[in-house]
């Protein structure tokens, strides 16, 4: 909540990794943006970090945003390539989907996302018809160890979804796990290799899941096969849990992912 991640990344890039970076930081809160700008100036990082006050979903094309934040000094620089890294730390609920969609559209080479406040799917589940929806084998959850172990702590494969959703707190827990499993599947469908893990101990924050994605080589048969598998996983998972999808599904329509 202090908008410090951008400063940390820029400082580490320059002074620890020896590879100075340009960091475009996005926050919707004007107070945090102004505070971060003052801190960047105090740290001598104003040239490396530009604060952009905006909702994530309202950002423009990566090329346009980069050009506005870091205008070429000679006025005729070549367009930037894709970003090396897109990071989203605890963007609330569907803002994490907005961040992932922006990263995919920009063809970011790496994506690191720690989601937060998984409310949308729980809300959609609460609107499902009052019928038994069987939990079929959930391939995406089963193939990502962290998601598998977390979900297995609450729900057995054969339980009706209605049993899992009988208690509001259980609904929220399940929605969080399934939301991130759906995000994993959709990122795979978008051409990324994806893993999930805990990045800090749960006593520091329960919102400690980190989705890491690396872009696969485009256009090769192995990547196309992985994309088709990821899309099939999402469709199956969505169907198995009552037919309610997540925001990222619609947001990725602009890059050709159709379910």
C-alpha positions, -999 to 999 in steps of 0.1 A, spaced: 0 0 0 30 23 -1 39 20 -38 74 11 -30 78 -19 -53 87 2 -83 115 19 -64 129 -14 -51 130 -28 -86 147 2 -101 172 4 -73 180 -34 -75 183 -33 -113 208 -4 -111 228 -13 -80 225 -50 -75 220 -65 -109 240 -40 -128 213 -36 -155 196 -2 -151 159 -4 -160 131 18 -169 101 12 -146 66 24 -153 46 23 -120 8 24 -120 -13 34 -90 -48 49 -89 -42 68 -56 -28 103 -61 -14 105 -26 7 73 -31 18 85 -66 30 118 -52 48 101 -22 65 77 -46 76 106 -68 92 123 -38 109 91 -28 122 85 -63 137 120 -63 153 115 -29 168 82 -41 181 96 -74 158 73 -93 135 99 -110 151 91 -144 144 54 -139 109 54 -124 79 72 -138 46 71 -117 14 68 -137 -18 76 -119 -44 54 -135 -66 24 -131 -48 -6 -146 -76 -14 -170 -75 22 -184 -39 20 -196 -32 24 -233 -10 4 -255 24 -5 -240 43 14 -268 22 45 -262 26 44 -224 63 38 -227 68 67 -251 49 90 -228 68 80 -197 102 79 -213 102 102 -244 132 97 -266 158 124 -262 165 126 -299 129 125 -309 133 95 -332 140 64 -311 128 30 -323 97 17 -306 104 -3 -275 103 -41 -275 80 -59 -251 86 -53 -214 110 -77 -198 89 -80 -167 54 -71 -156 47 -72 -118 14 -69 -100 14 -70 -62 -20 -74 -44 -40 -57 -71 -75 -61 -57 -98 -87 -72 -103 -81 -109 -75 -55 -110 -52 -86 -110 -70 -97 -141 -65 -63 -157 -28 -64 -149 -24 -99 -164 -43 -88 -195 -21 -57 -199 10 -79 -196 -2 -104 -221 -12 -77 -246 22 -61 -242 38 -96 -248 58 -92 -216 86 -117 -214 80 -124 -177 50 -119 -155 49 -120 -117 15 -115 -101 5 -118 -64 -33 -116 -65 -55 -103 -38 -92 -102 -27 -106 -129 -49 -142 -117 -48 -156 -120 -83 -159 -157 -86 -173 -162 -52 -200 -136 -61 -207 -154 -94 -209 -187 -76 -235 -173 -52 -256 -165 -82 -256 -200 -96 -288 -220 -99 -296 -240 -68 -286 -274 -81 -258 -299 -76 -228 -291 -97 -203 -319 -95 -166 -311 -92 -150 -331 -120 -112 -338 -120 -97 -303 -120 -67 -307 -143 -51 -272 -138 -53 -275 -100 -39 -310 -101 -9 -301 -122 1 -270 -101 14 -284 -68 7 -253 -47 -29 -249 -60 -35 -287 -57 -23 -288 -20 -43 -257 -10 -75 -269 -27 -72 -304 -14 -72 -290 22 -108 -279 17 -125 -300 -10 -123 -336 -22 -126 -342 -60 -159 -360 -58 -178 -335 -36 -207 -316 -51 -199 -279 -55 -230 -271 -36 -215 -287 -5 -183 -267 -8 -204 -235 -11 -227 -241 18 -206 -219 41 -196 -183 30 -161 -186 43 -156 -219 24 -170 -203 -7 -144 -175 -5 -115 -199 0 -126 -221 -29 -131 -191 -51 -96 -179 -44 -80 -212 -54 -102 -218 -84 -98 -182 -96 -60 -186 -96 -62 -220 -113 -83 -203 -140 -57 -176 -143 -30 -202 -147 -50 -220 -175 -57 -187 -193 -20 -176 -192 -11 -210 -206 -36 -204 -234 -20 -171 -240 14 -187 -246 31 -187 -212 47 -214 -190 32 -208 -156 40 -219 -120 24 -210 -86 41 -208 -52 40 -191 -19 64 -161 -19 62 -153 19 52 -173 49 15 -172 56 19 -156 90 30 -124 72 0 -123 49 -26 -149 38 -24 -134 3 9 -150 -4 4 -168 -37 27 -158 -65 19 -166 -102 51 -167 -123 48 -168 -161 74 -169 -188 65 -163 -224 71 -193 -247 85 -191 -282 56 -181 -304 45 -200 -335 62 -233 -328 41 -265 -326 50 -272 -289 37 -237 -279 5 -240 -300 -2 -274 -283 4 -259 -249 -20 -231 -257 -47 -254 -268 -42 -275 -237 -44 -244 -215 -76 -233 -232 -91 -268 -228 -82 -267 -191 -99 -234 -186 -131 -245 -203 -132 -278 -184 -125 -260 -151 -152 -234 -157 -177 -261 -166 -168 -282 -137 -174 -254 -112 -208 -243 -124 -201 -223 -156 -190 -190 -140 -158 -176 -155 -134 -148 -144 -127 -113 -158 -95 -124 -175 -114 -145 -199 -131 -115 -214 -101 -93 -212 -80 -117 -233 -105 -117 -261 -86 -89 -277 -55 -111 -282 -76 -139 -298 -83 -162 -269 -119 -174 -273 -136 -199 -250 
